[in-house]
Amino acid sequence: MFLIRFLLLPVGSVILGKALVRTQRDPSPRLGGLLLVLALPLGILLAVMLGAMAPRTDLSFWATITVPYGVAWLLLGYAL
């Protein structure tokens, strides 16, 4: 179940992010939508960078999942 949810998260995020970028005029929801669209590439970049900095920890795994999505949802929550 974890892998299925993990694979569905980027798909749903891209769909929601594209809808937010297209429909919203405020900068905060648009930026949040853009971050949702770019969360997977940003997560891969963070995994490579943090994996090189701390190779023996799970820091890179958790940061790649939480940081881009967390910032995006923070911006969307602020817009509400």
Distance bins in CASP14 RR format, pairs under 12 A and 6 or more apart:
PFRMAT RR
TARGET T0000
AUTHOR 0000-0000-0000
RMODE 2
METHOD distances of the structure
MODEL  1
1 7 0 0 0 0 0 1 0 0 0 0 0
1 8 0 0 0 0 0 1 0 0 0 0 0
2 8 0 0 0 0 0 1 0 0 0 0 0
2 9 0 0 0 0 0 1 0 0 0 0 0
2 65 0 0 0 0 0 1 0 0 0 0 0
3 9 0 0 0 0 0 1 0 0 0 0 0
4 11 0 0 0 0 0 1 0 0 0 0 0
5 11 0 0 0 0 0 1 0 0 0 0 0
5 12 0 0 0 0 0 1 0 0 0 0 0
5 65 0 0 0 0 0 1 0 0 0 0 0
6 12 0 0 0 0 0 1 0 0 0 0 0
6 13 0 0 0 0 0 1 0 0 0 0 0
6 40 0 0 0 0 0 1 0 0 0 0 0
6 61 0 0 0 0 0 1 0 0 0 0 0
6 64 0 0 0 0 0 1 0 0 0 0 0
6 65 0 0 0 0 1 0 0 0 0 0 0
6 69 0 0 0 0 0 1 0 0 0 0 0
7 13 0 0 0 0 0 1 0 0 0 0 0
7 40 0 0 0 0 0 1 0 0 0 0 0
8 14 0 0 0 0 0 1 0 0 0 0 0
8 15 0 0 0 0 0 1 0 0 0 0 0
8 16 0 0 0 0 0 1 0 0 0 0 0
9 15 0 0 0 0 0 1 0 0 0 0 0
9 16 0 0 0 0 0 1 0 0 0 0 0
9 36 0 0 0 0 0 1 0 0 0 0 0
9 39 0 0 0 0 1 0 0 0 0 0 0
9 40 0 0 0 0 1 0 0 0 0 0 0
9 43 0 0 0 0 0 1 0 0 0 0 0
9 64 0 0 0 0 0 1 0 0 0 0 0
9 65 0 0 0 0 1 0 0 0 0 0 0
9 66 0 0 0 0 0 1 0 0 0 0 0
9 68 0 0 0 0 0 1 0 0 0 0 0
9 69 1 0 0 1 0 0 0 0 0 0 0
9 70 0 0 0 0 0 1 0 0 0 0 0
9 72 0 0 0 0 0 1 0 0 0 0 0
10 16 0 0 0 0 0 1 0 0 0 0 0
10 17 0 0 0 0 0 1 0 0 0 0 0
10 36 0 0 0 0 1 0 0 0 0 0 0
10 37 0 0 0 0 1 0 0 0 0 0 0
10 38 0 0 0 0 0 1 0 0 0 0 0
10 39 1 0 0 1 0 0 0 0 0 0 0
10 40 1 0 1 0 0 0 0 0 0 0 0
10 41 0 0 0 0 1 0 0 0 0 0 0
10 42 0 0 0 0 0 1 0 0 0 0 0
10 43 0 0 0 0 1 0 0 0 0 0 0
10 44 0 0 0 0 0 1 0 0 0 0 0
10 64 0 0 0 0 0 1 0 0 0 0 0
10 65 0 0 0 0 0 1 0 0 0 0 0
10 68 0 0 0 0 0 1 0 0 0 0 0
10 69 0 0 0 0 1 0 0 0 0 0 0
11 17 0 0 0 0 0 1 0 0 0 0 0
11 18 0 0 0 0 0 1 0 0 0 0 0
11 36 0 0 0 0 0 1 0 0 0 0 0
11 37 0 0 0 0 0 1 0 0 0 0 0
11 39 0 0 0 0 0 1 0 0 0 0 0
11 40 0 0 0 0 1 0 0 0 0 0 0
12 18 0 0 0 0 1 0 0 0 0 0 0
12 19 0 0 0 0 0 1 0 0 0 0 0
12 20 0 0 0 0 0 1 0 0 0 0 0
12 33 0 0 0 0 0 1 0 0 0 0 0
12 36 0 0 0 0 1 0 0 0 0 0 0
12 37 0 0 0 0 0 1 0 0 0 0 0
12 39 0 0 0 0 0 1 0 0 0 0 0
12 40 0 0 0 0 0 1 0 0 0 0 0
12 69 0 0 0 0 0 1 0 0 0 0 0
13 19 0 0 0 0 0 1 0 0 0 0 0
13 20 0 0 0 0 0 1 0 0 0 0 0
13 32 0 0 0 0 0 1 0 0 0 0 0
13 33 0 0 0 0 1 0 0 0 0 0 0
13 34 0 0 0 0 0 1 0 0 0 0 0
13 35 0 0 0 0 1 0 0 0 0 0 0
13 36 1 0 1 0 0 0 0 0 0 0 0
13 37 1 0 0 1 0 0 0 0 0 0 0
13 38 0 0 0 0 1 0 0 0 0 0 0
13 39 1 0 1 0 0 0 0 0 0 0 0
13 40 1 0 0 1 0 0 0 0 0 0 0
13 41 0 0 0 0 0 1 0 0 0 0 0
13 42 0 0 0 0 0 1 0 0 0 0 0
13 43 0 0 0 0 0 1 0 0 0 0 0
13 65 0 0 0 0 0 1 0 0 0 0 0
13 68 0 0 0 0 1 0 0 0 0 0 0
13 69 1 0 0 1 0 0 0 0 0 0 0
13 70 0 0 0 0 0 1 0 0 0 0 0
13 72 1 0 0 1 0 0 0 0 0 0 0
13 73 0 0 0 0 1 0 0 0 0 0 0
13 76 0 0 0 0 0 1 0 0 0 0 0
14 20 0 0 0 0 0 1 0 0 0 0 0
14 21 0 0 0 0 0 1 0 0 0 0 0
14 33 0 0 0 0 1 0 0 0 0 0 0
14 34 0 0 0 0 0 1 0 0 0 0 0
14 35 0 0 0 0 0 1 0 0 0 0 0
14 36 1 0 0 1 0 0 0 0 0 0 0
14 37 1 0 1 0 0 0 0 0 0 0 0
14 38 0 0 0 0 1 0 0 0 0 0 0
14 39 0 0 0 0 1 0 0 0 0 0 0
14 40 1 0 0 1 0 0 0 0 0 0 0
14 41 0 0 0 0 0 1 0 0 0 0 0
14 69 0 0 0 0 0 1 0 0 0 0 0
14 72 0 0 0 0 0 1 0 0 0 0 0
15 21 0 0 0 0 0 1 0 0 0 0 0
15 22 0 0 0 0 0 1 0 0 0 0 0
15 33 0 0 0 0 0 1 0 0 0 0 0
15 36 0 0 0 0 1 0 0 0 0 0 0
15 37 0 0 0 0 1 0 0 0 0 0 0
16 22 0 0 0 0 0 1 0 0 0 0 0
16 23 0 0 0 0 0 1 0 0 0 0 0
16 24 0 0 0 0 0 1 0 0 0 0 0
16 29 0 0 0 0 0 1 0 0 0 0 0
16 32 0 0 0 0 1 0 0 0 0 0 0
16 33 1 0 0 1 0 0 0 0 0 0 0
16 34 0 0 0 0 0 1 0 0 0 0 0
16 35 0 0 0 0 0 1 0 0 0 0 0
16 36 1 0 1 0 0 0 0 0 0 0 0
16 37 0 0 0 0 1 0 0 0 0 0 0
16 39 0 0 0 0 0 1 0 0 0 0 0
16 69 0 0 0 0 0 1 0 0 0 0 0
16 72 0 0 0 0 1 0 0 0 0 0 0
16 73 0 0 0 0 0 1 0 0 0 0 0
16 76 0 0 0 0 1 0 0 0 0 0 0
17 23 0 0 0 0 1 0 0 0 0 0 0
17 24 0 0 0 0 1 0 0 0 0 0 0
17 29 0 0 0 0 1 0 0 0 0 0 0
17 30 0 0 0 0 1 0 0 0 0 0 0
17 31 0 0 0 0 0 1 0 0 0 0 0
17 32 1 0 0 1 0 0 0 0 0 0 0
17 33 1 1 0 0 0 0 0 0 0 0 0
17 34 1 0 0 1 0 0 0 0 0 0 0
17 35 0 0 0 0 1 0 0 0 0 0 0
17 36 1 0 1 0 0 0 0 0 0 0 0
17 37 1 0 1 0 0 0 0 0 0 0 0
17 38 0 0 0 0 1 0 0 0 0 0 0
17 39 0 0 0 0 1 0 0 0 0 0 0
17 40 0 0 0 0 0 1 0 0 0 0 0
17 68 0 0 0 0 0 1 0 0 0 0 0
17 69 0 0 0 0 0 1 0 0 0 0 0
17 72 0 0 0 0 1 0 0 0 0 0 0
17 73 0 0 0 0 0 1 0 0 0 0 0
17 75 0 0 0 0 0 1 0 0 0 0 0
17 76 0 0 0 0 1 0 0 0 0 0 0
18 24 0 0 0 0 0 1 0 0 0 0 0
18 30 0 0 0 0 0 1 0 0 0 0 0
18 32 0 0 0 0 0 1 0 0 0 0 0
18 33 1 0 0 1 0 0 0 0 0 0 0
18 34 0 0 0 0 1 0 0 0 0 0 0
18 36 0 0 0 0 1 0 0 0 0 0 0
18 37 1 0 0 1 0 0 0 0 0 0 0
18 38 0 0 0 0 0 1 0 0 0 0 0
19 29 0 0 0 0 0 1 0 0 0 0 0
19 30 0 0 0 0 0 1 0 0 0 0 0
19 32 0 0 0 0 0 1 0 0 0 0 0
19 33 0 0 0 0 1 0 0 0 0 0 0
19 34 0 0 0 0 0 1 0 0 0 0 0
19 36 0 0 0 0 1 0 0 0 0 0 0
19 37 0 0 0 0 0 1 0 0 0 0 0
19 76 0 0 0 0 0 1 0 0 0 0 0
20 26 0 0 0 0 1 0 0 0 0 0 0
20 27 0 0 0 0 0 1 0 0 0 0 0
20 28 0 0 0 0 0 1 0 0 0 0 0
20 29 1 0 1 0 0 0 0 0 0 0 0
20 30 1 0 0 1 0 0 0 0 0 0 0
20 31 0 0 0 0 1 0 0 0 0 0 0
20 32 1 0 0 1 0 0 0 0 0 0 0
20 33 1 0 1 0 0 0 0 0 0 0 0
20 34 0 0 0 0 1 0 0 0 0 0 0
20 35 0 0 0 0 1 0 0 0 0 0 0
20 36 1 0 0 1 0 0 0 0 0 0 0
20 37 0 0 0 0 1 0 0 0 0 0 0
20 72 0 0 0 0 1 0 0 0 0 0 0
20 73 0 0 0 0 0 1 0 0 0 0 0
20 75 0 0 0 0 1 0 0 0 0 0 0
20 76 1 0 0 1 0 0 0 0 0 0 0
20 77 0 0 0 0 0 1 0 0 0 0 0
20 79 0 0 0 0 1 0 0 0 0 0 0
21 27 0 0 0 0 0 1 0 0 0 0 0
21 29 0 0 0 0 1 0 0 0 0 0 0
21 30 1 0 1 0 0 0 0 0 0 0 0
21 31 0 0 0 0 1 0 0 0 0 0 0
21 32 0 0 0 0 1 0 0 0 0 0 0
21 33 1 0 1 0 0 0 0 0 0 0 0
21 34 1 0 1 0 0 0 0 0 0 0 0
21 35 0 0 0 0 0 1 0 0 0 0 0
21 36 0 0 0 0 1 0 0 0 0 0 0
21 37 1 0 0 1 0 0 0 0 0 0 0
21 38 0 0 0 0 0 1 0 0 0 0 0
21 72 0 0 0 0 0 1 0 0 0 0 0
21 76 0 0 0 0 0 1 0 0 0 0 0
22 29 0 0 0 0 0 1 0 0 0 0 0
22 30 0 0 0 0 1 0 0 0 0 0 0
22 33 0 0 0 0 1 0 0 0 0 0 0
22 34 0 0 0 0 0 1 0 0 0 0 0
22 37 0 0 0 0 0 1 0 0 0 0 0
23 29 0 0 0 0 1 0 0 0 0 0 0
23 30 0 0 0 0 1 0 0 0 0 0 0
23 33 0 0 0 0 0 1 0 0 0 0 0
24 30 1 0 1 0 0 0 0 0 0 0 0
24 31 0 0 0 0 1 0 0 0 0 0 0
24 32 0 0 0 0 1 0 0 0 0 0 0
24 33 0 0 0 0 1 0 0 0 0 0 0
24 34 0 0 0 0 0 1 0 0 0 0 0
24 75 0 0 0 0 0 1 0 0 0 0 0
24 76 0 0 0 0 1 0 0 0 0 0 0
24 79 1 0 0 1 0 0 0 0 0 0 0
24 80 0 0 0 0 0 1 0 0 0 0 0
25 79 0 0 0 0 0 1 0 0 0 0 0
26 32 0 0 0 0 0 1 0 0 0 0 0
26 33 0 0 0 0 0 1 0 0 0 0 0
26 75 0 0 0 0 0 1 0 0 0 0 0
26 76 0 0 0 0 0 1 0 0 0 0 0
26 77 0 0 0 0 0 1 0 0 0 0 0
26 78 0 0 0 0 0 1 0 0 0 0 0
26 79 1 0 1 0 0 0 0 0 0 0 0
26 80 0 0 0 0 0 1 0 0 0 0 0
27 33 0 0 0 0 0 1 0 0 0 0 0
27 34 0 0 0 0 0 1 0 0 0 0 0
27 75 0 0 0 0 1 0 0 0 0 0 0
27 78 0 0 0 0 0 1 0 0 0 0 0
27 79 0 0 0 0 1 0 0 0 0 0 0
28 34 0 0 0 0 0 1 0 0 0 0 0
28 35 0 0 0 0 0 1 0 0 0 0 0
28 71 0 0 0 0 0 1 0 0 0 0 0
28 72 0 0 0 0 0 1 0 0 0 0 0
28 73 0 0 0 0 0 1 0 0 0 0 0
28 74 0 0 0 0 1 0 0 0 0 0 0
28 75 1 0 1 0 0 0 0 0 0 0 0
28 76 1 0 0 1 0 0 0 0 0 0 0
28 77 0 0 0 0 1 0 0 0 0 0 0
28 78 1 0 1 0 0 0 0 0 0 0 0
28 79 1 0 1 0 0 0 0 0 0 0 0
28 80 0 0 0 0 1 0 0 0 0 0 0
29 35 0 0 0 0 0 1 0 0 0 0 0
29 36 0 0 0 0 0 1 0 0 0 0 0
29 72 0 0 0 0 1 0 0 0 0 0 0
29 73 0 0 0 0 0 1 0 0 0 0 0
29 74 0 0 0 0 0 1 0 0 0 0 0
29 75 1 0 0 1 0 0 0 0 0 0 0
29 76 1 0 1 0 0 0 0 0 0 0 0
29 77 0 0 0 0 1 0 0 0 0 0 0
29 78 0 0 0 0 1 0 0 0 0 0 0
29 79 1 0 1 0 0 0 0 0 0 0 0
29 80 0 0 0 0 1 0 0 0 0 0 0
30 36 0 0 0 0 0 1 0 0 0 0 0
30 37 0 0 0 0 0 1 0 0 0 0 0
30 72 0 0 0 0 0 1 0 0 0 0 0
30 75 0 0 0 0 1 0 0 0 0 0 0
30 76 0 0 0 0 0 1 0 0 0 0 0
30 79 0 0 0 0 1 0 0 0 0 0 0
31 37 0 0 0 0 0 1 0 0 0 0 0
31 38 0 0 0 0 0 1 0 0 0 0 0
31 71 0 0 0 0 1 0 0 0 0 0 0
31 72 0 0 0 0 1 0 0 0 0 0 0
31 73 0 0 0 0 0 1 0 0 0 0 0
31 74 0 0 0 0 0 1 0 0 0 0 0
31 75 1 0 1 0 0 0 0 0 0 0 0
31 76 0 0 0 0 1 0 0 0 0 0 0
31 77 0 0 0 0 0 1 0 0 0 0 0
31 78 0 0 0 0 0 1 0 0 0 0 0
31 79 0 0 0 0 1 0 0 0 0 0 0
32 38 0 0 0 0 1 0 0 0 0 0 0
32 39 0 0 0 0 1 0 0 0 0 0 0
32 68 0 0 0 0 1 0 0 0 0 0 0
32 69 0 0 0 0 0 1 0 0 0 0 0
32 70 0 0 0 0 1 0 0 0 0 0 0
32 71 1 0 0 1 0 0 0 0 0 0 0
32 72 1 0 1 0 0 0 0 0 0 0 0
32 73 0 0 0 0 1 0 0 0 0 0 0
32 74 0 0 0 0 1 0 0 0 0 0 0
32 75 1 0 1 0 0 0 0 0 0 0 0
32 76 1 0 1 0 0 0 0 0 0 0 0
32 77 0 0 0 0 1 0 0 0 0 0 0
32 78 0 0 0 0 1 0 0 0 0 0 0
32 79 0 0 0 0 1 0 0 0 0 0 0
32 80 0 0 0 0 0 1 0 0 0 0 0
33 39 0 0 0 0 1 0 0 0 0 0 0
33 68 0 0 0 0 0 1 0 0 0 0 0
33 69 0 0 0 0 0 1 0 0 0 0 0
33 70 0 0 0 0 0 1 0 0 0 0 0
33 71 0 0 0 0 0 1 0 0 0 0 0
33 72 1 0 0 1 0 0 0 0 0 0 0
33 73 0 0 0 0 1 0 0 0 0 0 0
33 74 0 0 0 0 0 1 0 0 0 0 0
33 75 1 0 0 1 0 0 0 0 0 0 0
33 76 1 0 0 1 0 0 0 0 0 0 0
33 77 0 0 0 0 0 1 0 0 0 0 0
33 79 0 0 0 0 0 1 0 0 0 0 0
34 41 0 0 0 0 0 1 0 0 0 0 0
34 42 0 0 0 0 0 1 0 0 0 0 0
34 68 0 0 0 0 0 1 0 0 0 0 0
34 71 0 0 0 0 0 1 0 0 0 0 0
34 72 0 0 0 0 1 0 0 0 0 0 0
34 75 0 0 0 0 1 0 0 0 0 0 0
34 76 0 0 0 0 0 1 0 0 0 0 0
35 41 0 0 0 0 0 1 0 0 0 0 0
35 42 1 0 0 1 0 0 0 0 0 0 0
35 43 0 0 0 0 0 1 0 0 0 0 0
35 67 0 0 0 0 1 0 0 0 0 0 0
35 68 1 0 1 0 0 0 0 0 0 0 0
35 69 1 0 0 1 0 0 0 0 0 0 0
35 70 0 0 0 0 1 0 0 0 0 0 0
35 71 1 0 1 0 0 0 0 0 0 0 0
35 72 1 1 0 0 0 0 0 0 0 0 0
35 73 0 0 0 0 1 0 0 0 0 0 0
35 74 0 0 0 0 1 0 0 0 0 0 0
35 75 1 0 0 1 0 0 0 0 0 0 0
35 76 0 0 0 0 1 0 0 0 0 0 0
36 42 0 0 0 0 0 1 0 0 0 0 0
36 68 0 0 0 0 1 0 0 0 0 0 0
36 69 1 0 0 1 0 0 0 0 0 0 0
36 70 0 0 0 0 1 0 0 0 0 0 0
36 71 0 0 0 0 1 0 0 0 0 0 0
36 72 1 0 1 0 0 0 0 0 0 0 0
36 73 0 0 0 0 1 0 0 0 0 0 0
36 74 0 0 0 0 0 1 0 0 0 0 0
36 75 0 0 0 0 1 0 0 0 0 0 0
36 76 0 0 0 0 1 0 0 0 0 0 0
37 68 0 0 0 0 0 1 0 0 0 0 0
37 69 0 0 0 0 0 1 0 0 0 0 0
37 72 0 0 0 0 1 0 0 0 0 0 0
38 44 0 0 0 0 0 1 0 0 0 0 0
38 45 0 0 0 0 1 0 0 0 0 0 0
38 46 0 0 0 0 0 1 0 0 0 0 0
38 67 0 0 0 0 0 1 0 0 0 0 0
38 68 1 0 0 1 0 0 0 0 0 0 0
38 69 0 0 0 0 0 1 0 0 0 0 0
38 71 0 0 0 0 0 1 0 0 0 0 0
38 72 0 0 0 0 1 0 0 0 0 0 0
39 45 0 0 0 0 0 1 0 0 0 0 0
39 46 0 0 0 0 1 0 0 0 0 0 0
39 64 0 0 0 0 1 0 0 0 0 0 0
39 65 0 0 0 0 1 0 0 0 0 0 0
39 66 0 0 0 0 0 1 0 0 0 0 0
39 67 0 0 0 0 1 0 0 0 0 0 0
39 68 1 1 0 0 0 0 0 0 0 0 0
39 69 1 0 1 0 0 0 0 0 0 0 0
39 70 0 0 0 0 1 0 0 0 0 0 0
39 71 0 0 0 0 1 0 0 0 0 0 0
39 72 1 0 0 1 0 0 0 0 0 0 0
39 73 0 0 0 0 0 1 0 0 0 0 0
40 46 0 0 0 0 0 1 0 0 0 0 0
40 47 0 0 0 0 0 1 0 0 0 0 0
40 64 0 0 0 0 1 0 0 0 0 0 0
40 65 0 0 0 0 0 1 0 0 0 0 0
40 68 0 0 0 0 1 0 0 0 0 0 0
40 69 0 0 0 0 1 0 0 0 0 0 0
40 72 0 0 0 0 0 1 0 0 0 0 0
41 47 0 0 0 0 0 1 0 0 0 0 0
41 48 0 0 0 0 0 1 0 0 0 0 0
41 64 0 0 0 0 0 1 0 0 0 0 0
41 68 0 0 0 0 1 0 0 0 0 0 0
42 48 0 0 0 0 0 1 0 0 0 0 0
42 49 0 0 0 0 0 1 0 0 0 0 0
42 50 0 0 0 0 0 1 0 0 0 0 0
42 63 0 0 0 0 0 1 0 0 0 0 0
42 64 0 0 0 0 1 0 0 0 0 0 0
42 65 0 0 0 0 0 1 0 0 0 0 0
42 66 0 0 0 0 0 1 0 0 0 0 0
42 67 1 0 0 1 0 0 0 0 0 0 0
42 68 1 0 1 0 0 0 0 0 0 0 0
42 69 0 0 0 0 1 0 0 0 0 0 0
42 70 0 0 0 0 0 1 0 0 0 0 0
42 71 0 0 0 0 1 0 0 0 0 0 0
42 72 0 0 0 0 1 0 0 0 0 0 0
43 49 0 0 0 0 1 0 0 0 0 0 0
43 50 0 0 0 0 1 0 0 0 0 0 0
43 51 0 0 0 0 0 1 0 0 0 0 0
43 60 0 0 0 0 1 0 0 0 0 0 0
43 61 0 0 0 0 0 1 0 0 0 0 0
43 62 0 0 0 0 0 1 0 0 0 0 0
43 63 1 0 0 1 0 0 0 0 0 0 0
43 64 1 0 1 0 0 0 0 0 0 0 0
43 65 1 0 0 1 0 0 0 0 0 0 0
43 66 0 0 0 0 1 0 0 0 0 0 0
43 67 1 0 0 1 0 0 0 0 0 0 0
43 68 1 0 1 0 0 0 0 0 0 0 0
43 69 0 0 0 0 1 0 0 0 0 0 0
43 70 0 0 0 0 0 1 0 0 0 0 0
43 71 0 0 0 0 0 1 0 0 0 0 0
43 72 0 0 0 0 0 1 0 0 0 0 0
44 50 0 0 0 0 0 1 0 0 0 0 0
44 51 0 0 0 0 0 1 0 0 0 0 0
44 60 0 0 0 0 0 1 0 0 0 0 0
44 61 0 0 0 0 0 1 0 0 0 0 0
44 63 0 0 0 0 0 1 0 0 0 0 0
44 64 1 0 0 1 0 0 0 0 0 0 0
44 65 0 0 0 0 0 1 0 0 0 0 0
44 68 0 0 0 0 0 1 0 0 0 0 0
45 51 0 0 0 0 0 1 0 0 0 0 0
45 52 0 0 0 0 0 1 0 0 0 0 0
45 60 0 0 0 0 0 1 0 0 0 0 0
45 63 0 0 0 0 0 1 0 0 0 0 0
45 64 0 0 0 0 1 0 0 0 0 0 0
45 67 0 0 0 0 0 1 0 0 0 0 0
45 68 0 0 0 0 1 0 0 0 0 0 0
46 52 0 0 0 0 0 1 0 0 0 0 0
46 53 0 0 0 0 0 1 0 0 0 0 0
46 54 0 0 0 0 0 1 0 0 0 0 0
46 59 0 0 0 0 1 0 0 0 0 0 0
46 60 1 0 0 1 0 0 0 0 0 0 0
46 61 0 0 0 0 1 0 0 0 0 0 0
46 62 0 0 0 0 0 1 0 0 0 0 0
46 63 1 0 1 0 0 0 0 0 0 0 0
46 64 1 0 1 0 0 0 0 0 0 0 0
46 65 0 0 0 0 1 0 0 0 0 0 0
46 66 0 0 0 0 1 0 0 0 0 0 0
46 67 1 0 0 1 0 0 0 0 0 0 0
46 68 1 0 0 1 0 0 0 0 0 0 0
46 69 0 0 0 0 0 1 0 0 0 0 0
46 71 0 0 0 0 0 1 0 0 0 0 0
47 53 0 0 0 0 0 1 0 0 0 0 0
47 54 0 0 0 0 0 1 0 0 0 0 0
47 55 0 0 0 0 0 1 0 0 0 0 0
47 58 0 0 0 0 0 1 0 0 0 0 0
47 59 0 0 0 0 1 0 0 0 0 0 0
47 60 1 0 1 0 0 0 0 0 0 0 0
47 61 1 0 0 1 0 0 0 0 0 0 0
47 62 0 0 0 0 0 1 0 0 0 0 0
47 63 1 0 0 1 0 0 0 0 0 0 0
47 64 1 0 1 0 0 0 0 0 0 0 0
47 65 0 0 0 0 1 0 0 0 0 0 0
47 66 0 0 0 0 0 1 0 0 0 0 0
47 67 0 0 0 0 0 1 0 0 0 0 0
47 68 0 0 0 0 0 1 0 0 0 0 0
48 55 0 0 0 0 0 1 0 0 0 0 0
48 60 0 0 0 0 1 0 0 0 0 0 0
48 61 0 0 0 0 0 1 0 0 0 0 0
48 63 0 0 0 0 0 1 0 0 0 0 0
48 64 0 0 0 0 1 0 0 0 0 0 0
49 55 0 0 0 0 0 1 0 0 0 0 0
49 59 0 0 0 0 0 1 0 0 0 0 0
49 60 1 0 0 1 0 0 0 0 0 0 0
49 63 0 0 0 0 1 0 0 0 0 0 0
49 64 0 0 0 0 1 0 0 0 0 0 0
49 67 0 0 0 0 0 1 0 0 0 0 0
50 56 0 0 0 0 0 1 0 0 0 0 0
50 57 0 0 0 0 1 0 0 0 0 0 0
50 58 0 0 0 0 1 0 0 0 0 0 0
50 59 1 0 1 0 0 0 0 0 0 0 0
50 60 1 1 0 0 0 0 0 0 0 0 0
50 61 0 0 0 0 1 0 0 0 0 0 0
50 62 0 0 0 0 1 0 0 0 0 0 0
50 63 1 0 1 0 0 0 0 0 0 0 0
50 64 1 0 0 1 0 0 0 0 0 0 0
50 65 0 0 0 0 0 1 0 0 0 0 0
50 66 0 0 0 0 0 1 0 0 0 0 0
50 67 0 0 0 0 1 0 0 0 0 0 0
51 57 0 0 0 0 1 0 0 0 0 0 0
51 58 0 0 0 0 1 0 0 0 0 0 0
51 59 1 0 0 1 0 0 0 0 0 0 0
51 60 1 0 1 0 0 0 0 0 0 0 0
51 61 0 0 0 0 1 0 0 0 0 0 0
51 62 0 0 0 0 0 1 0 0 0 0 0
51 63 0 0 0 0 1 0 0 0 0 0 0
51 64 0 0 0 0 1 0 0 0 0 0 0
52 59 0 0 0 0 0 1 0 0 0 0 0
52 60 0 0 0 0 1 0 0 0 0 0 0
53 59 0 0 0 0 1 0 0 0 0 0 0
53 60 1 0 0 1 0 0 0 0 0 0 0
53 63 0 0 0 0 0 1 0 0 0 0 0
54 60 1 0 0 1 0 0 0 0 0 0 0
54 61 0 0 0 0 0 1 0 0 0 0 0
54 62 0 0 0 0 0 1 0 0 0 0 0
54 63 0 0 0 0 1 0 0 0 0 0 0
55 61 0 0 0 0 0 1 0 0 0 0 0
57 63 0 0 0 0 0 1 0 0 0 0 0
58 64 0 0 0 0 0 1 0 0 0 0 0
58 65 0 0 0 0 0 1 0 0 0 0 0
58 66 0 0 0 0 0 1 0 0 0 0 0
59 65 0 0 0 0 0 1 0 0 0 0 0
59 66 0 0 0 0 0 1 0 0 0 0 0
59 67 0 0 0 0 0 1 0 0 0 0 0
60 66 0 0 0 0 0 1 0 0 0 0 0
60 67 0 0 0 0 0 1 0 0 0 0 0
61 67 0 0 0 0 0 1 0 0 0 0 0
62 69 0 0 0 0 0 1 0 0 0 0 0
62 70 0 0 0 0 0 1 0 0 0 0 0
63 69 0 0 0 0 0 1 0 0 0 0 0
63 70 0 0 0 0 0 1 0 0 0 0 0
63 71 0 0 0 0 0 1 0 0 0 0 0
64 70 0 0 0 0 0 1 0 0 0 0 0
66 72 0 0 0 0 0 1 0 0 0 0 0
66 73 0 0 0 0 0 1 0 0 0 0 0
66 74 0 0 0 0 0 1 0 0 0 0 0
67 73 0 0 0 0 0 1 0 0 0 0 0
67 74 0 0 0 0 0 1 0 0 0 0 0
68 74 0 0 0 0 0 1 0 0 0 0 0
68 75 0 0 0 0 0 1 0 0 0 0 0
69 75 0 0 0 0 0 1 0 0 0 0 0
69 76 0 0 0 0 0 1 0 0 0 0 0
70 76 0 0 0 0 1 0 0 0 0 0 0
70 77 0 0 0 0 0 1 0 0 0 0 0
70 78 0 0 0 0 0 1 0 0 0 0 0
71 77 0 0 0 0 0 1 0 0 0 0 0
71 78 0 0 0 0 0 1 0 0 0 0 0
72 78 0 0 0 0 0 1 0 0 0 0 0
72 79 0 0 0 0 0 1 0 0 0 0 0
73 79 0 0 0 0 0 1 0 0 0 0 0
73 80 0 0 0 0 0 1 0 0 0 0 0
74 80 0 0 0 0 0 1 0 0 0 0 0
END
